[in-house]
Amino acid sequence: MPGFNLEQVLDALADKVAQRLRDDGAIPGDAPLRPRLLTVEQAAVYIGRSKEAVQHMVSSGKLPTVRTDRRVFVDVEDLDTWIREHKQAGM
């Protein structure tokens, strides 16, 4: 079928399943599952920046990434480190 990309459909389905697991909790009684790896869009929300700003941080080497196939992820621990490094004391 023209225009049909099975890999994109599977990625979208995996993202939906992961989101449900995060929202509902992986195991009854456990806290909701929180991903360690975030997409660029999710990383932008996490640190309060635009998607383009995070893409620039990635391309300039200011933020390390985890790459698999053509997907790019940012480790939450690296984002937390970036936050700590840019935190300034009050005036």
Secondary structure, DSSP 8 states (H G I E B T S, - for coil): -TT--HHHHHHHHHHHHHHHHHHH-SSTTS-----SEEEHHHHHHHHT--HHHHHHHHHTTSS--EEETTEEEEEHHHHHHHHHHH-----
